[in-house]
Amino acid sequence: MEQRIVLLCLALAGAGPCLGSFSDYDYGGMPVMINRLVGEPSVLSLRGRVDANWYRVMNSESCPLECDCPTQWPSAMYCDSRGLTYVPTTLPPRTQYLFLQGNRISSLPPEGFKNSTLTRWLILDHNEMVSNQISGAVLKGLPHLQNLFINYNNLTDIPGPLPDGLKQLRLAHNKIGKISPNAFENLKNLTLLLLHGNQLKTIGEADFKGLQSIILLDLSHNKLIEFPKNLPPSIQQLYVSNNSLASLPQDCLMGFDRLQYLRISHNKLVNQGLPADVFNVPSIVELDLSYNQLSSIPPVHQALQYLYLEANHIQGTDA
């Protein structure tokens, strides 16, 4: 039967990447989506465009001295890159978008957001957050929170409990070695979960229990030696690159009827460890097997459009 692969990439190691290879975006491998129709501000700070004192003069409501409050987005508080060791306590109730990245904040006390319970976006990237200094009630007290960014911190556990309405949770580049029991149990609305750049070694049977709507799950750059089991069947994009996988179970992709993008590059996969029909998944349109130890091209489904195989041990092909 005729194959329909549009792109087959077989570049040798040291020859440079294939055209069309993946590139990372900021904030954990995915671009941040901004919805201008609901007035969402840019993740990039507006600080420096207009004098901060002018902001305060032009705003009828108070603005914390530690932050800038642009009139373009009255609901946004830009408190980023100020050397802060704490969350400002004078946040106005109108706060919906709170930018605290690039500080030295290590803790979230129980009453940290008591005056800003309408917060929808909370960005704490590039701080010094540690798990045992995050109050168990502080995040649950933000019922409107939809996007939580805690990339590049010192977390060793999933923070929680988390608000039920959360849609995006970004915990990349921390020190998380395990997923706490029931960490995601009530997050039925979560669509994106970034856990890459952590220290996960195994995935438990109930680790992702409750994730009914998850679309993108990134487990790359961890220490996995086995392909994760019991993943939510709603996944469309699954990334497990840069781990230590040498083989895949026979049924590891069974039931993933929505899976479209699968990246398993930079592992230790060999042909002997791949069941004959493991990639015979009609929904997959893009498969990345580059930087492994494959000696031949594994069988794939005819619907596959993009196949990346560069930097393997494949000597020749009739593809």
Summary of the structure (lengths in Angstrom):
residues: 319
radius of gyration: 22.0
end to end distance: 13.0
largest distance: 70.5
contacts: 971
relative contact order: 0.12
helix: 5%
strand: 13%
